[in-house]
Amino acid sequence: MAPQPPLLDHSPVGASSATVPWSDTSTLHDLARMHAISADAVSQLAMPSDWTARWTTAWRFGRTLVGCTVRNLGEVDVLSSVPVRRFTWRTDQWHRPGLGYLVSTDRHHGFESFEEELLLLAADFSGSLVEALTQPFRLRFQSVNGSVEHIP
């Protein structure tokens, strides 16, 4: 009988045991795969020379919603903000939201998918996480198909 492969392979794709970093030297890029934005997706954005003045964000501070252009994001006190949108969950939904405790921040943080949960775990494990902001702002921007709104 042939030996069975392990049920889960925790090594990075294509990595040999010699290239897997030790946990005390791991960075977020060692622990999570970052996806590049395709050229096709970028080509769908309407980005005139003054796009940073046209694209806007909305942040929530307590019950107050405050708007800001992308150009002026450096002036926003992001650590004082609260989520711009609340998390909700119910038994019949398709995505998998929840709350995860992070040692780095000593708080629970919301996630809306298994992938977001794993990214929070990897960021916490990396040892370099200072803060995690859940649903931090609403971004309004222009695409070739018109105005788009997104909450990261």
Contact map, one row per residue, 1 for C-alpha under 8 A:
11100000000000000000000000000000000000000000000000000000000000000000000000000000000000000000000000000000000000000000000000000000000000000000000000000000
11110000000000000000000000000000000000000000000000000000000000000000000000000000000000000000000000000000000000000000000000000000000000000000000000000000
11111000000000000000000000000000000000000000000000000000000000000000000000000000000000000000000000000000000000000000000000000000000000000000000000000000
01111100000000000000000000000000000000000000000000000000000000000000000000000000000000000000000000000000000000000000000000000000000000000000000000000000
00111110000000000000000000000000000000000000000000000000000000000000000000000000000000000000000000000000000000000000000000000000000000000000000000000000
00011111100000000000000000000000000000000000000000000000000000000000000000000000000000000000000000000000000000000000000000000000000000000000000000000000
00001111100000000000000000000000000000000000000000000000000000000000000000000000000000000000000000000000000000000000000000000000000000000000000000000000
00000111110000000000000000000000000000000000000000000000000000000000000000000000000000000000000000000000000000000000000000000000000000000000000000000000
00000111111000000000000000000000000000000000000000000000000000000000000000000000000000000000000000000000000000000000000000000000000000000000000000000000
00000001111100000000000000000000000000000000000000000000000000000000000000000000000000000000000000000000000000000000000000000000000000000000000000000000
00000000111110111001000000000000000000000000000000000000000000000000000000000000000000000000000000000000000000000000000000000000000000000000000000000000
00000000011111100001000000000010000000000000000000000000000000000000000000000000000000000000000000000000000000000000000000000000000000000000000000000000
00000000001111100000000000000000000000000000000000000000000000000000000000000000000000000000000000000000000000000000000000000000000000000000000000000000
00000000000111110000000000000000000000000000000000000000000000000000000000000000000000000000000000000000000000000000000000000000000000000000000000000000
00000000001111111111000000000000000000000000000000000000000000000000000000000000000000000000000000000000000000000000000000000000000000000000000000000000
00000000001001111111000000000000000000000000000000000000000000000000000000000000000000000000000000000000000000000000000000000000000000000000000000000000
00000000001000111111000000000000000000000000000000000000000000000000000000000000000000000000000000000000000000000000000000000000000000000000000000000000
00000000000000111111000000000000000000000000000000000000000000000000000000000000000000000000000000000000000000000000000000000000000000000000000000000000
00000000000000111111100000000000000000000000000000000000000000000000000000000000000000000000000000000000000000000000000000000000000000000000000000000000
00000000001100111111110000000000000000000000000000000000000000000000000000000000000000000000000000000000000000000000000000000000000000000000000000000000
00000000000000000011111011000100000000000000000000000000000000000000000000000000000000000000000000000000000000000000000000000000000000000000000000000000
00000000000000000001111111000000000000000000000000000000000000000000000000000000000000000000000000000000000000000000000000000000000000000000000000000000
00000000000000000000111111000000000000000000000000000000000000000000000000000000000000000000000000000000000000000000000000000100000000000000000000000000
00000000000000000000011111000000000000000000000000000000000000000000000000000000000000000000000000000000000000000000000000000000000000000000000000000000
00000000000000000000111111100000000000000000000000000000000000000000000000000000000000000000000000000000000000000000000000000100000000000000000000000000
00000000000000000000111111110110000000000000000000000000000000000000000000000000000000000000000000000000000000000000000000000100000000000000000000000000
00000000000000000000000011111110000000000000000000000000000000000000000000000000000000000000000000000000000000000000000000000111000000000000000000000000
00000000000000000000000001111111000000000000000000000000000000000000000000000000000000000000000000000000000000000000000001100100000000000000000000000000
00000000000000000000000000111111110000000000000000000000000000000000000000000000000000000000000000000000000000000000000000000000000000000000000000000000
00000000000000000000100001111111100000000000000000000000000000000000000000000000000000000000000000000000000000000000000000000000000000000000000000000000
00000000000100000000000001111111100000000000000000000000000000000000000000000000000000000000000000000000000000000000000001000100000000000000000000000000
00000000000000000000000000011111110000000000000000000000000000000000000000000000000000000000000000000000000000000000001001000000000000000000000000000000
00000000000000000000000000001111111000000000000000000000000000000000000000000000000000000000000000000000000000000000000000000000000000000000000000000000
00000000000000000000000000001001111100000000000000000000000000000000000000000000000000000000000000000000000000000000000000000000000000000000000000000000
00000000000000000000000000000000111110000000000000000000000000000000000000000000000000000000000000000000000000000000000000000000000000000000000000000000
00000000000000000000000000000000011111000000000000000000000000000000000000000000000000000000000000000000000000000000000000000000000000000000000000000000
00000000000000000000000000000000001111101100000000000000000000000000000000000000000000000000000000000000000000000000000000000000000000000000000000000000
00000000000000000000000000000000000111111100000000000000000000000000000000000000000000000000000000000000000000000000000000000000000000000000000000000000
00000000000000000000000000000000000011111110000000000000000000000000000000000000000000000000000000000000000000000000000000000000000000000000000000000000
00000000000000000000000000000000000001111111000000000000000000000000000000000000000000000000000000000000000000000000000000000000000000000000000000000000
00000000000000000000000000000000000011111111100000000000000000000000000000000000000000000000000000000000000000000000000000000000000000000000000000000000
00000000000000000000000000000000000011111111100000000000000000000000000000000000000000000000000000000000000000000000000000000000000000000000000000000000
00000000000000000000000000000000000000111111110000000000000000000000000000000000000000000000000000000000000000000000000000000000000000000000000000000000
00000000000000000000000000000000000000011111110000000000000000000000000000000000000000000000000000000000000000000000000000000000000000000000001110000000
00000000000000000000000000000000000000001111111000000000000000000000000000000000000000000000000000000000000000000000000000000000000000000000011100000000
00000000000000000000000000000000000000000011111100100000000000000000000000000000000000000000000000000000000000000000000000000000000000000000011100000000
00000000000000000000000000000000000000000000111111100000000000000000000000000000000000000000000000000000000000000000000000000000000000000000010000000000
00000000000000000000000000000000000000000000011111100000000000000000000000000000000000000000000000000000000000000000000000000000000000000000000000000000
00000000000000000000000000000000000000000000001111100000000000000000000000000000000000000000000000000000000000000000000000000000000000000000000000000000
00000000000000000000000000000000000000000000001111111100000000000000000000000000000000000000000000000000000000000000000000000000000000000000000000000000
00000000000000000000000000000000000000000000011111111110000000000000000000000000000000000000000000000000000000000000000000000000000000000000000000000000
00000000000000000000000000000000000000000000000001111111000000000000111000000000000000000000000000000000000000000000000000000000000000000000000000000000
00000000000000000000000000000000000000000000000001111111000000000000111000000000000000000000000000000000000000000000000000000000000000000000000000000000
00000000000000000000000000000000000000000000000001111111000000000000110000000000000000000000000000000000000000000000000000000000000000000000100000000000
00000000000000000000000000000000000000000000000000111111100000000000110000000000000000000000000000000000000000000000000000000000000000000011110000000000
00000000000000000000000000000000000000000000000000011111110000000011110000000000000000000000000000000000000000000000000000000000000000000011100000000000
00000000000000000000000000000000000000000000000000000011111000000011110000000000000000000000000000000000000000000000000000000000000000001111000000000000
00000000000000000000000000000000000000000000000000000001111100001111000000000000000100000000000000000000000000000000000000000000000000001110000000000000
00000000000000000000000000000000000000000000000000000000111110001111000000000000111100000000000000000000000000000000000000000000000000011100000000000000
00000000000000000000000000000000000000000000000000000000011111111100000000000000111100000000000000000000000000000000000000000000000000011000000000000000
00000000000000000000000000000000000000000000000000000000001111111100000000000001110000000000000000000000000000000000000000000000000000000000000000000000
00000000000000000000000000000000000000000000000000000000000111110000000000000000110000000000000000000000000000000000000000000000000000000000000000000000
00000000000000000000000000000000000000000000000000000000000111111000000000000000000000000000000000000000000000000000000000000000000000000000000000000000
00000000000000000000000000000000000000000000000000000000000111111100000000000000000000000000000000000000000000000000000000000000000000000000000000000000
00000000000000000000000000000000000000000000000000000000011110111110000000000000000100000000000000000000000000000000000000000000000000000000000000000000
00000000000000000000000000000000000000000000000000000000011110011111000000000000000000000000000000000000000000000000000000000000000000000000000000000000
00000000000000000000000000000000000000000000000000000001111000001111100000000000000000000000000000000000000000000000000000000000000000000000000000000000
00000000000000000000000000000000000000000000000000000001111000000111110110010000000000000000000000000000000000000000000000000000000000000000000000000000
00000000000000000000000000000000000000000000000000011111100000000011111110000000000000000000000000000000000000000000000000000000000000000000000000000000
00000000000000000000000000000000000000000000000000011111100000000001111110000000000000000000000000000000000000000000000000000000000000000000000000000000
00000000000000000000000000000000000000000000000000011000000000000000111111000000000000000000000000000000000000000000000000000000000000000000000000000000
00000000000000000000000000000000000000000000000000000000000000000001111111110000000000000000000000000000000000000000000000000000000000000000000000000000
00000000000000000000000000000000000000000000000000000000000000000001111111110000000000000000000000000000000000000000000000000000000000000000000000000000
00000000000000000000000000000000000000000000000000000000000000000000001111110000000000000000000000000000000000000000000000000000000000000000000000000000
00000000000000000000000000000000000000000000000000000000000000000000000111111000000000000000000000000000000000000000000000000000000000000000000000000000
00000000000000000000000000000000000000000000000000000000000000000001000111111100000000000000000000000000000000000000000000000000000000000000000000000000
00000000000000000000000000000000000000000000000000000000000000000000000000111111100000000000000000000000000000000000000000000000000000000000000000000000
00000000000000000000000000000000000000000000000000000000000000000000000000011111100000000000000000000000000000000000000000000000000000010000000000000000
00000000000000000000000000000000000000000000000000000000000000000000000000001111100000000000000000000000000000000000000000000000000010000000000000000000
00000000000000000000000000000000000000000000000000000000000010000000000000001111110000000000000000000000000000000000000000000000000000000000000000000000
00000000000000000000000000000000000000000000000000000000001111000000000000001111111000000000000000000000000000000000000000000000000000010000000000000000
00000000000000000000000000000000000000000000000000000000001111000000000000000001111100000000000000000000000000000000000000000000000000010000000000000000
00000000000000000000000000000000000000000000000000000000001100000000000000000000111111000000000000000000000000000000000000000000000011111000000000000000
00000000000000000000000000000000000000000000000000000000011100001000000000000000011111000000000000000000000000000000000000000000000000111100000000000000
00000000000000000000000000000000000000000000000000000000000000000000000000000000001111100000000000000000000000000000000000000000000000100000000000000000
00000000000000000000000000000000000000000000000000000000000000000000000000000000001111110000000000000000000000000000000000000000000000100000000000000000
00000000000000000000000000000000000000000000000000000000000000000000000000000000000011111000000010000000000001010000000000000000000000000000000000000000
00000000000000000000000000000000000000000000000000000000000000000000000000000000000001111100000010000000000000000000000000000000000000000000000000000000
00000000000000000000000000000000000000000000000000000000000000000000000000000000000000111110100011000000000000000000000000000000000000000000000000000000
00000000000000000000000000000000000000000000000000000000000000000000000000000000000000011111100000000000000000000000000000000000000000000000000000000000
00000000000000000000000000000000000000000000000000000000000000000000000000000000000000001111100000000000000000000000000000000000000000000000000000000000
00000000000000000000000000000000000000000000000000000000000000000000000000000000000000000111110000000000000000000000000000000000000000000000000000000000
00000000000000000000000000000000000000000000000000000000000000000000000000000000000000001111111100000000000000000000000000000000000000000000000000000000
00000000000000000000000000000000000000000000000000000000000000000000000000000000000000000001111100000000000000000000000000000000000000000000000000000000
00000000000000000000000000000000000000000000000000000000000000000000000000000000000000000000111110000000000000011000000000000000000000000000000000000000
00000000000000000000000000000000000000000000000000000000000000000000000000000000000000000000111111000000000000011100000000000000000000000000000000000000
00000000000000000000000000000000000000000000000000000000000000000000000000000000000000111000001111100000000001111100000000000000000000000000000000000000
00000000000000000000000000000000000000000000000000000000000000000000000000000000000000001000000111110000000001110000000000000000000000000000000000000000
00000000000000000000000000000000000000000000000000000000000000000000000000000000000000000000000011111000000111100000000000000000000000000000000000000000
00000000000000000000000000000000000000000000000000000000000000000000000000000000000000000000000001111100000111100000100100000000000000000000000000000000
00000000000000000000000000000000000000000000000000000000000000000000000000000000000000000000000000111110011110000000000000000000000000000000000000000000
00000000000000000000000000000000000000000000000000000000000000000000000000000000000000000000000000011111111110000000000110010000000000000000000000000000
00000000000000000000000000000000000000000000000000000000000000000000000000000000000000000000000000001111111000000000000000010000000000000000000000000000
00000000000000000000000000000000000000000000000000000000000000000000000000000000000000000000000000000111110000000000000000010010111000000000000000000000
00000000000000000000000000000000000000000000000000000000000000000000000000000000000000000000000000000111111000000000000000000000011100000000000000000000
00000000000000000000000000000000000000000000000000000000000000000000000000000000000000000000000000001111111100000000000000000000000000000000000000000000
00000000000000000000000000000000000000000000000000000000000000000000000000000000000000000000000000001110111110000000000000000000000000000000000000000000
00000000000000000000000000000000000000000000000000000000000000000000000000000000000000000000000000111100011111000000000000000000000000000000000000000000
00000000000000000000000000000000000000000000000000000000000000000000000000000000000000000000000000111100001111100000000000000000000111000000000000000000
00000000000000000000000000000000000000000000000000000000000000000000000000000000000000100000000011110000000111110000000000000000000001000000000000000000
00000000000000000000000000000000000000000000000000000000000000000000000000000000000000000000000011110000000011111101100000000000000001000000000000000000
00000000000000000000000000000000000000000000000000000000000000000000000000000000000000100000001111000000000001111101100000000000000000000000000000000000
00000000000000000000000000000000000000000000000000000000000000000000000000000000000000000000001110000000000000111111100000000000000000000000000000000000
00000000000000000000000000000000000000000000000000000000000000000000000000000000000000000000000110000000000000111111110000000000000000000000000000000000
00000000000000000000000000000000000000000000000000000000000000000000000000000000000000000000000000000000000000001111111000000000000000000000000000000000
00000000000000000000000000000000000000000000000000000000000000000000000000000000000000000000000000000000000000111111111100000000000000000000000000000000
00000000000000000000000000000000000000000000000000000000000000000000000000000000000000000000000000010000000000111111111110000000000000000000000000000000
00000000000000000000000000000000000000000000000000000000000000000000000000000000000000000000000000000000000000000111111111000000000000000000000000000000
00000000000000000000000000000001000000000000000000000000000000000000000000000000000000000000000000000000000000000011111111100000000000000000000000000000
00000000000000000000000000000000000000000000000000000000000000000000000000000000000000000000000000010100000000000001111111110000000000000000000000000000
00000000000000000000000000000000000000000000000000000000000000000000000000000000000000000000000000000100000000000000111111111000000000000000000000000000
00000000000000000000000000010011000000000000000000000000000000000000000000000000000000000000000000000000000000000000011111111100000000000000000000000000
00000000000000000000000000010000000000000000000000000000000000000000000000000000000000000000000000000000000000000000001111111111100000000000000000000000
00000000000000000000000000000000000000000000000000000000000000000000000000000000000000000000000000000111000000000000000111111111100000000000000000000000
00000000000000000000000000000000000000000000000000000000000000000000000000000000000000000000000000000000000000000000000011111110000000000000000000000000
00000000000000000000001011110010000000000000000000000000000000000000000000000000000000000000000000000000000000000000000001111111100000000000000000000000
00000000000000000000000000100000000000000000000000000000000000000000000000000000000000000000000000000001000000000000000000111111100000000000000000000000
00000000000000000000000000100000000000000000000000000000000000000000000000000000000000000000000000000000000000000000000000110111110000000000000000000000
00000000000000000000000000000000000000000000000000000000000000000000000000000000000000000000000000000001000000000000000000110111111100000000000000000000
00000000000000000000000000000000000000000000000000000000000000000000000000000000000000000000000000000001100000000000000000000001111100000000000000000000
00000000000000000000000000000000000000000000000000000000000000000000000000000000000000000000000000000001100000000000000000000000111110000000000000000000
00000000000000000000000000000000000000000000000000000000000000000000000000000000000000000000000000000000100010000000000000000000111111000000000000000000
00000000000000000000000000000000000000000000000000000000000000000000000000000010001000000000000000000000000010000000000000000000001111110000000000000000
00000000000000000000000000000000000000000000000000000000000000000000000000000000001000000000000000000000000011100000000000000000000111110000000000000000
00000000000000000000000000000000000000000000000000000000000000000000000000000000001111000000000000000000000000000000000000000000000011111100000000000011
00000000000000000000000000000000000000000000000000000000001100000000000000000100111100000000000000000000000000000000000000000000000011111100000000000011
00000000000000000000000000000000000000000000000000000000111100000000000000000000001100000000000000000000000000000000000000000000000000111110000000000011
00000000000000000000000000000000000000000000000000000000111000000000000000000000000100000000000000000000000000000000000000000000000000111111000000001111
00000000000000000000000000000000000000000000000000000011110000000000000000000000000000000000000000000000000000000000000000000000000000001111100000001110
00000000000000000000000000000000000000000000000000000011100000000000000000000000000000000000000000000000000000000000000000000000000000000111110000111100
00000000000000000000000000000000000000000000000000000111000000000000000000000000000000000000000000000000000000000000000000000000000000000011111000111000
00000000000000000000000000000000000000000000111000000010000000000000000000000000000000000000000000000000000000000000000000000000000000000001111111110000
00000000000000000000000000000000000000000001110000000000000000000000000000000000000000000000000000000000000000000000000000000000000000000000111111110000
00000000000000000000000000000000000000000001110000000000000000000000000000000000000000000000000000000000000000000000000000000000000000000000011111000000
00000000000000000000000000000000000000000001000000000000000000000000000000000000000000000000000000000000000000000000000000000000000000000000011111100000
00000000000000000000000000000000000000000000000000000000000000000000000000000000000000000000000000000000000000000000000000000000000000000000011111110000
00000000000000000000000000000000000000000000000000000000000000000000000000000000000000000000000000000000000000000000000000000000000000000001111011111000
00000000000000000000000000000000000000000000000000000000000000000000000000000000000000000000000000000000000000000000000000000000000000000001111001111100
00000000000000000000000000000000000000000000000000000000000000000000000000000000000000000000000000000000000000000000000000000000000000000111100000111110
00000000000000000000000000000000000000000000000000000000000000000000000000000000000000000000000000000000000000000000000000000000000000000111000000011111
00000000000000000000000000000000000000000000000000000000000000000000000000000000000000000000000000000000000000000000000000000000000000111110000000001111
00000000000000000000000000000000000000000000000000000000000000000000000000000000000000000000000000000000000000000000000000000000000000111100000000000111
